[in-house]
Amino acid sequence: MSDQSTTMRTALITGASRGLGLALARALARRGWNLIIDGRDPDRLRVVRNELASVTHVAAIAGDVADARHRDELAVLARGHAGIDAVVNNAGALGPTPLPPVLELDPAALTELLVVNTVAPLALVQRLRDQFKPGARVVNVTSDAAVRPYPGWGGYGATKAALEQLSAVLATERPDLRVYWIDPGDMRTDMHQAAFPGEDITDRALPEERAPAIVRLLEEQLPSGRYDASRLLEPHQPTIASAGVEARA
């Protein structure tokens, strides 16, 4: 992993008050990145902001990325930082729990899930595009549920599959950007626990174990495409997980 200084680089991370987003924010703060972070819980976000502010420059604003006004606020912060080097679309929703079979999935719930997991990440990138510095990175957090038919995961998986296709097309249309969609794998998070209520998930990886994979995408010169976090963290494994996008080293 690169050990070069990242002073003056700025990353915008959504859903950074807990889970993978928080783990990534902590990792980047230690590496000298400036941060713009958000989260829906203002009290929790304030605690995180105070923690990170002791390490690096951080701007935090509470809100829901599915809200156009909140995306406008994030764009203002990005402009105030003289642009951004990376946006990490980490915020997302699981949908109804317990996870319902497809034939019992409420269409209204699926629509809401699509807005949060698919439409909002694209809308944020659209809103921020004028603030991208040359060679900026777009990282969309996806899931293996986007490519594998797990019972109960139809709604969530469909939204992530759609996000992956949007990511692949964006990478093709904008070769000046590096566009990544990364599957972090099962993790010990609140969302994963909600998917398996009452089950012991302590065998899953901690978010801190998977965040370094995203750091690689942000700091190294890997080609646009789909990546699996566990493979990225293996020694000598810089390879792309799928060949949906032409490699651009």
C-alpha positions as a Markdown table, in Angstrom:
| # | Residue | x | y | z |
|---|---|---|---|---|
| 1 | Met | 0.0 | 0.0 | 0.0 |
| 2 | Ser | 1.2 | 3.4 | -0.9 |
| 3 | Asp | 3.0 | 5.3 | 1.9 |
| 4 | Gln | 3.1 | 8.6 | 0.1 |
| 5 | Ser | 1.8 | 11.7 | 1.8 |
| 6 | Thr | -1.8 | 12.6 | 1.0 |
| 7 | Thr | -1.5 | 16.1 | 2.5 |
| 8 | Met | -4.1 | 18.5 | 1.0 |
| 9 | Arg | -6.2 | 15.7 | -0.5 |
| 10 | Thr | -9.9 | 15.8 | 0.3 |
| 11 | Ala | -12.4 | 13.0 | 0.4 |
| 12 | Leu | -16.1 | 13.2 | 0.9 |
| 13 | Ile | -17.5 | 10.1 | 2.6 |
| 14 | Thr | -21.2 | 9.6 | 3.1 |
| 15 | Gly | -22.5 | 7.6 | 6.0 |
| 16 | Ala | -19.3 | 8.2 | 8.0 |
| 17 | Ser | -20.8 | 8.2 | 11.5 |
| 18 | Arg | -20.6 | 4.4 | 11.9 |
| 19 | Gly | -19.5 | 1.1 | 10.3 |
| 20 | Leu | -17.4 | 1.1 | 7.2 |
| 21 | Gly | -17.7 | 4.9 | 6.6 |
| 22 | Leu | -16.4 | 5.6 | 10.0 |
| 23 | Ala | -13.5 | 3.1 | 9.7 |
| 24 | Leu | -12.5 | 4.6 | 6.4 |
| 25 | Ala | -12.7 | 8.2 | 7.7 |
| 26 | Arg | -10.4 | 7.2 | 10.6 |
| 27 | Ala | -8.0 | 5.5 | 8.2 |
| 28 | Leu | -7.8 | 8.5 | 5.9 |
| 29 | Ala | -7.5 | 11.0 | 8.7 |
| 30 | Arg | -4.4 | 9.1 | 10.0 |
| 31 | Arg | -3.0 | 9.4 | 6.5 |
| 32 | Gly | -3.4 | 13.1 | 6.3 |
| 33 | Trp | -6.5 | 13.4 | 4.1 |
| 34 | Asn | -8.9 | 16.3 | 4.6 |
| 35 | Leu | -12.4 | 15.0 | 5.1 |
| 36 | Ile | -16.0 | 16.0 | 4.4 |
| 37 | Ile | -18.4 | 13.6 | 6.2 |
| 38 | Asp | -22.1 | 13.2 | 6.7 |
| 39 | Gly | -24.6 | 11.0 | 8.6 |
| 40 | Arg | -28.2 | 11.0 | 9.5 |
| 41 | Asp | -27.7 | 11.1 | 13.3 |
| 42 | Pro | -26.4 | 14.6 | 14.2 |
| 43 | Asp | -25.4 | 13.7 | 17.7 |
| 44 | Arg | -23.4 | 10.7 | 16.6 |
| 45 | Leu | -21.9 | 12.7 | 13.7 |
| 46 | Arg | -20.8 | 15.4 | 16.1 |
| 47 | Val | -18.9 | 12.9 | 18.3 |
| 48 | Val | -17.1 | 11.5 | 15.2 |
| 49 | Arg | -16.3 | 15.0 | 14.0 |
| 50 | Asn | -14.8 | 15.9 | 17.3 |
| 51 | Glu | -12.7 | 12.7 | 17.3 |
| 52 | Leu | -11.4 | 13.2 | 13.8 |
| 53 | Ala | -10.7 | 16.9 | 14.2 |
| 54 | Ser | -7.9 | 16.1 | 16.6 |
| 55 | Val | -6.2 | 14.3 | 13.7 |
| 56 | Thr | -7.0 | 16.2 | 10.5 |
| 57 | His | -9.2 | 18.9 | 9.0 |
| 58 | Val | -12.8 | 17.7 | 8.9 |
| 59 | Ala | -16.1 | 19.2 | 8.0 |
| 60 | Ala | -19.3 | 17.4 | 9.0 |
| 61 | Ile | -22.9 | 18.1 | 8.2 |
| 62 | Ala | -25.8 | 15.9 | 9.2 |
| 63 | Gly | -28.4 | 14.9 | 6.7 |
| 64 | Asp | -29.8 | 12.3 | 4.3 |
| 65 | Val | -28.0 | 12.0 | 1.0 |
| 66 | Ala | -31.3 | 11.2 | -0.6 |
| 67 | Asp | -32.3 | 14.8 | 0.1 |
| 68 | Ala | -31.4 | 17.2 | -2.7 |
| 69 | Arg | -30.9 | 20.0 | -0.3 |
| 70 | His | -28.4 | 18.0 | 1.7 |
| 71 | Arg | -26.5 | 17.2 | -1.5 |
| 72 | Asp | -26.4 | 20.9 | -2.2 |
| 73 | Glu | -24.9 | 21.5 | 1.2 |
| 74 | Leu | -22.2 | 18.9 | 0.6 |
| 75 | Ala | -21.4 | 20.5 | -2.7 |
| 76 | Val | -20.9 | 23.9 | -1.0 |
| 77 | Leu | -18.5 | 22.2 | 1.4 |
| 78 | Ala | -16.6 | 20.7 | -1.5 |
| 79 | Arg | -16.3 | 24.1 | -3.2 |
| 80 | Gly | -15.0 | 25.5 | 0.1 |
| 81 | His | -12.2 | 22.9 | 0.0 |
| 82 | Ala | -11.2 | 24.0 | -3.5 |
| 83 | Gly | -12.6 | 20.8 | -4.8 |
| 84 | Ile | -12.4 | 17.1 | -3.9 |
| 85 | Asp | -10.1 | 14.2 | -4.8 |
| 86 | Ala | -12.6 | 11.5 | -4.0 |
| 87 | Val | -16.2 | 10.8 | -3.2 |
| 88 | Val | -17.1 | 7.6 | -1.4 |
| 89 | Asn | -20.8 | 6.6 | -1.7 |
| 90 | Asn | -21.0 | 4.5 | 1.4 |
| 91 | Ala | -24.4 | 5.5 | 2.9 |
| 92 | Gly | -27.2 | 3.1 | 2.2 |
| 93 | Ala | -30.2 | 1.3 | 3.4 |
| 94 | Leu | -31.1 | -2.4 | 3.9 |
| 95 | Gly | -34.9 | -2.1 | 3.4 |
| 96 | Pro | -37.6 | -4.0 | 5.3 |
| 97 | Thr | -36.5 | -6.5 | 7.9 |
| 98 | Pro | -36.8 | -9.4 | 8.3 |
| 99 | Leu | -35.7 | -9.5 | 4.7 |
| 100 | Pro | -38.8 | -10.5 | 2.6 |
| 101 | Pro | -39.0 | -12.9 | -0.3 |
| 102 | Val | -39.4 | -11.0 | -3.7 |
| 103 | Leu | -43.1 | -11.9 | -4.0 |
| 104 | Glu | -43.7 | -10.2 | -0.6 |
| 105 | Leu | -41.5 | -7.2 | -1.2 |
| 106 | Asp | -43.6 | -4.0 | -0.9 |
| 107 | Pro | -43.2 | -2.1 | -4.2 |
| 108 | Ala | -43.2 | 1.2 | -2.2 |
| 109 | Ala | -40.4 | -0.1 | 0.0 |
| 110 | Leu | -38.4 | -1.1 | -3.1 |
| 111 | Thr | -38.9 | 2.3 | -4.6 |
| 112 | Glu | -37.6 | 4.0 | -1.4 |
| 113 | Leu | -34.6 | 1.6 | -1.4 |
| 114 | Leu | -33.8 | 2.5 | -5.0 |
| 115 | Val | -33.8 | 6.1 | -4.2 |
| 116 | Val | -31.4 | 5.7 | -1.3 |
| 117 | Asn | -29.0 | 3.0 | -2.7 |
| 118 | Thr | -29.0 | 3.9 | -6.4 |
| 119 | Val | -30.5 | 7.3 | -7.3 |
| 120 | Ala | -28.9 | 9.2 | -4.4 |
| 121 | Pro | -25.3 | 8.1 | -5.1 |
| 122 | Leu | -25.6 | 9.1 | -8.7 |
| 123 | Ala | -27.3 | 12.4 | -7.9 |
| 124 | Leu | -24.5 | 13.2 | -5.5 |
| 125 | Val | -21.8 | 12.5 | -8.1 |
| 126 | Gln | -23.7 | 14.7 | -10.6 |
| 127 | Arg | -23.9 | 17.5 | -8.0 |
| 128 | Leu | -20.2 | 17.3 | -7.2 |
| 129 | Arg | -18.8 | 16.8 | -10.7 |
| 130 | Asp | -17.9 | 20.5 | -11.0 |
| 131 | Gln | -15.8 | 20.1 | -7.8 |
| 132 | Phe | -13.8 | 17.1 | -9.0 |
| 133 | Lys | -10.0 | 17.7 | -9.1 |
| 134 | Pro | -8.2 | 16.2 | -12.1 |
| 135 | Gly | -8.1 | 12.4 | -11.7 |
| 136 | Ala | -10.7 | 12.3 | -9.0 |
| 137 | Arg | -12.0 | 8.9 | -7.7 |
| 138 | Val | -15.6 | 7.8 | -7.3 |
| 139 | Val | -16.1 | 4.8 | -5.0 |
| 140 | Asn | -19.5 | 3.2 | -4.8 |
| 141 | Val | -19.9 | 0.6 | -2.1 |
| 142 | Thr | -21.7 | -2.4 | -3.4 |
| 143 | Ser | -22.4 | -6.0 | -2.3 |
| 144 | Asp | -22.1 | -9.6 | -3.5 |
| 145 | Ala | -25.9 | -9.5 | -3.3 |
| 146 | Ala | -25.7 | -7.5 | -6.5 |
| 147 | Val | -24.4 | -10.5 | -8.4 |
| 148 | Arg | -25.7 | -13.5 | -6.4 |
| 149 | Pro | -29.3 | -14.5 | -5.8 |
| 150 | Tyr | -29.5 | -14.8 | -2.0 |
| 151 | Pro | -33.0 | -15.5 | -0.7 |
| 152 | Gly | -34.5 | -12.4 | 0.9 |
| 153 | Trp | -31.9 | -10.1 | -0.6 |
| 154 | Gly | -33.8 | -9.4 | -3.8 |
| 155 | Gly | -34.6 | -5.7 | -3.1 |
| 156 | Tyr | -31.3 | -4.7 | -1.7 |
| 157 | Gly | -29.4 | -6.7 | -4.3 |
| 158 | Ala | -31.4 | -5.2 | -7.1 |
| 159 | Thr | -30.5 | -1.7 | -6.0 |
| 160 | Lys | -26.8 | -2.5 | -5.7 |
| 161 | Ala | -26.9 | -4.3 | -9.1 |
| 162 | Ala | -28.3 | -1.1 | -10.6 |
| 163 | Leu | -25.6 | 1.0 | -8.9 |
| 164 | Glu | -23.0 | -1.3 | -10.3 |
| 165 | Gln | -24.3 | -0.8 | -13.9 |
| 166 | Leu | -24.4 | 2.9 | -13.4 |
| 167 | Ser | -20.8 | 2.8 | -12.1 |
| 168 | Ala | -19.6 | 0.7 | -15.1 |
| 169 | Val | -21.2 | 3.1 | -17.6 |
| 170 | Leu | -19.8 | 6.1 | -15.8 |
| 171 | Ala | -16.3 | 4.6 | -15.9 |
| 172 | Thr | -16.7 | 4.1 | -19.7 |
| 173 | Glu | -18.1 | 7.5 | -20.3 |
| 174 | Arg | -15.6 | 9.4 | -18.1 |
| 175 | Pro | -12.1 | 7.9 | -18.6 |
| 176 | Asp | -10.6 | 11.0 | -17.0 |
| 177 | Leu | -12.1 | 9.7 | -13.6 |
| 178 | Arg | -11.3 | 6.5 | -11.8 |
| 179 | Val | -14.6 | 4.8 | -10.9 |
| 180 | Tyr | -14.7 | 1.9 | -8.5 |
| 181 | Trp | -17.4 | -0.3 | -7.2 |
| 182 | Ile | -16.2 | -2.3 | -4.3 |
| 183 | Asp | -17.8 | -5.3 | -2.4 |
| 184 | Pro | -16.5 | -5.0 | 1.2 |
| 185 | Gly | -17.9 | -8.5 | 2.1 |
| 186 | Asp | -19.9 | -9.4 | 5.2 |
| 187 | Met | -19.0 | -7.2 | 8.2 |
| 188 | Arg | -19.8 | -6.8 | 11.8 |
| 189 | Thr | -22.1 | -3.7 | 11.4 |
| 190 | Asp | -25.5 | -2.6 | 12.5 |
| 191 | Met | -26.9 | -3.1 | 9.0 |
| 192 | His | -25.6 | -6.6 | 8.8 |
| 193 | Gln | -27.0 | -7.4 | 12.2 |
| 194 | Ala | -30.4 | -6.1 | 11.1 |
| 195 | Ala | -30.3 | -8.5 | 8.2 |
| 196 | Phe | -29.8 | -11.4 | 10.6 |
| 197 | Pro | -31.8 | -10.4 | 13.8 |
| 198 | Gly | -30.9 | -12.4 | 16.8 |
| 199 | Glu | -28.0 | -14.2 | 15.1 |
| 200 | Asp | -24.4 | -14.1 | 16.3 |
| 201 | Ile | -22.3 | -12.2 | 13.6 |
| 202 | Thr | -19.1 | -11.9 | 15.6 |
| 203 | Asp | -17.4 | -14.2 | 13.0 |
| 204 | Arg | -17.7 | -11.4 | 10.4 |
| 205 | Ala | -14.9 | -9.0 | 9.7 |
| 206 | Leu | -14.8 | -5.7 | 11.5 |
| 207 | Pro | -15.1 | -2.6 | 9.2 |
| 208 | Glu | -11.6 | -1.6 | 10.2 |
| 209 | Glu | -10.3 | -4.7 | 8.5 |
| 210 | Arg | -11.9 | -3.8 | 5.2 |
| 211 | Ala | -11.4 | -0.1 | 5.1 |
| 212 | Pro | -7.7 | -0.5 | 3.9 |
| 213 | Ala | -9.0 | -1.9 | 0.6 |
| 214 | Ile | -10.8 | 1.4 | -0.1 |
| 215 | Val | -7.6 | 3.3 | 0.9 |
| 216 | Arg | -5.8 | 1.3 | -1.8 |
| 217 | Leu | -8.4 | 2.5 | -4.4 |
| 218 | Leu | -8.0 | 6.1 | -3.3 |
| 219 | Glu | -4.2 | 6.2 | -3.2 |
| 220 | Glu | -3.0 | 3.7 | -5.8 |
| 221 | Gln | -3.3 | 3.8 | -9.6 |
| 222 | Leu | -5.7 | 0.8 | -10.0 |
| 223 | Pro | -7.9 | 0.7 | -13.1 |
| 224 | Ser | -11.6 | 1.5 | -12.9 |
| 225 | Gly | -13.8 | -1.5 | -12.2 |
| 226 | Arg | -15.4 | -3.8 | -9.7 |
| 227 | Tyr | -13.2 | -4.9 | -6.7 |
| 228 | Asp | -13.6 | -7.4 | -3.9 |
| 229 | Ala | -12.1 | -6.0 | -0.6 |
| 230 | Ser | -10.8 | -9.3 | 0.6 |
| 231 | Arg | -8.9 | -9.9 | -2.6 |
| 232 | Leu | -7.5 | -6.3 | -2.6 |
| 233 | Leu | -6.1 | -7.0 | 0.9 |
| 234 | Glu | -4.3 | -10.2 | -0.2 |
| 235 | Pro | -0.6 | -9.8 | -0.9 |
| 236 | His | 0.2 | -9.1 | -4.6 |
| 237 | Gln | -3.5 | -9.0 | -5.5 |
| 238 | Pro | -4.1 | -5.7 | -7.4 |
| 239 | Thr | -6.3 | -7.4 | -10.0 |
| 240 | Ile | -9.8 | -6.3 | -10.9 |
| 241 | Ala | -12.7 | -8.5 | -9.8 |
| 242 | Ser | -14.6 | -8.3 | -13.1 |
| 243 | Ala | -13.8 | -7.3 | -16.6 |
| 244 | Gly | -16.8 | -5.1 | -17.2 |
| 245 | Val | -14.6 | -2.0 | -17.8 |
| 246 | Glu | -11.4 | -1.7 | -19.8 |
| 247 | Ala | -8.4 | -1.5 | -17.6 |
| 248 | Arg | -6.8 | 2.0 | -17.5 |
| 249 | Ala | -3.6 | 1.9 | -15.5 |
